[in-house]
């Protein structure tokens, strides 16, 4: 399977196959920003755009994620 300019294995992309249909449909309609969701998840793991650990504060800055308190 190939997406964009990167090649991923079926195992790496398997999570998309288990997504609920209404979630996939919302993403396809542009109602769910999967890029934003990915940035929020990367920030919550403390990772930069390349998956390298940079710490939570720096990751939130990189991904422009605001923490709601």
Order of alpha helices (4+ residues) and beta strands (2+ residues): beta-beta-alpha-alpha-alpha-alpha
